[in-house]
Amino acid sequence: MSNAYARVAVNVPVKKTFDYSVPLELREGIAVGVRVRVPFGRRHLIGYCVDLPDEPEVEQLKPIEELLDAKPTITPQMLQLTRWIASYYYCSWGEAIAAAIPAGVRTKLRGNTELVVELAVPREEVPAMIEAIASRQPKQANILRAAAETDGPMTPREMARAANCSESTVKKAVAVGFLRMVRRHAADDPFECMGTTDEAVSTPLHLTDEQQAACDTTSRMLDAGEFGTLLLHGVTGSGKTEV
């Protein structure tokens, strides 16, 4: 798959998805489940990549402007669930996805983010590539060398400093496919902002008889794949959250 096209669900009240072209420098990073910034009419909106089709449904496509995730934020299970929600409640898929994403993740998106560059070619191929271009493109060779020697992504300014070149030269390396540019978040784990710790996850809950009965009823329906409606009734402090 060339990853030349992306099908995007946008948080607007329109019951369809939209196809966009994927610029060459973004094709290595695009994946189902990542968030993207796309042109939408006169606006620029955040969308969610839900498919990477081999061919688009329309001929004239606008390009994706930016990848907002270094790895998928939305799991396949969440995509499946939100698609069902959109169908059942007659809203758009993008609206359902936006409602399912924790508020803290959306806050991280608006603030505390930065664009970084990372190696876009296999690391083992870098020495041969440097040898091939060193005489004709010494600055690009320096960028490849610096990217291969670092353990992780760097901002364009950091890469320029490491390769002893300008930031415009770094952007050229992105354009020719040596590097790829992604947006890095303070929390790589989208649920990190919810404050869940490994210790809390691994500590078993001790349920009361009423809580256990509610869990057993819910579990039986989930295990059987049944659809139904359950009402969890209890006063404040009765233990609904644990269930």
Secondary structure as GFF3:
##gff-version 3
##sequence-region A 1 243
A	DSSP	beta_strand	5	10	.	.	.	ID=ss1
A	DSSP	beta_strand	18	21	.	.	.	ID=ss2
A	DSSP	three_ten_helix	24	26	.	.	.	ID=ss3
A	DSSP	beta_strand	35	40	.	.	.	ID=ss4
A	DSSP	beta_strand	43	51	.	.	.	ID=ss5
A	DSSP	beta_strand	66	67	.	.	.	ID=ss6
A	DSSP	alpha_helix	76	89	.	.	.	ID=ss7
A	DSSP	alpha_helix	93	100	.	.	.	ID=ss8
A	DSSP	alpha_helix	103	110	.	.	.	ID=ss9
A	DSSP	beta_strand	113	119	.	.	.	ID=ss10
A	DSSP	three_ten_helix	123	125	.	.	.	ID=ss11
A	DSSP	alpha_helix	126	133	.	.	.	ID=ss12
A	DSSP	alpha_helix	138	149	.	.	.	ID=ss13
A	DSSP	alpha_helix	156	163	.	.	.	ID=ss14
A	DSSP	alpha_helix	167	176	.	.	.	ID=ss15
A	DSSP	beta_strand	179	185	.	.	.	ID=ss16
A	DSSP	three_ten_helix	192	194	.	.	.	ID=ss17
A	DSSP	alpha_helix	198	202	.	.	.	ID=ss18
A	DSSP	alpha_helix	209	224	.	.	.	ID=ss19
###
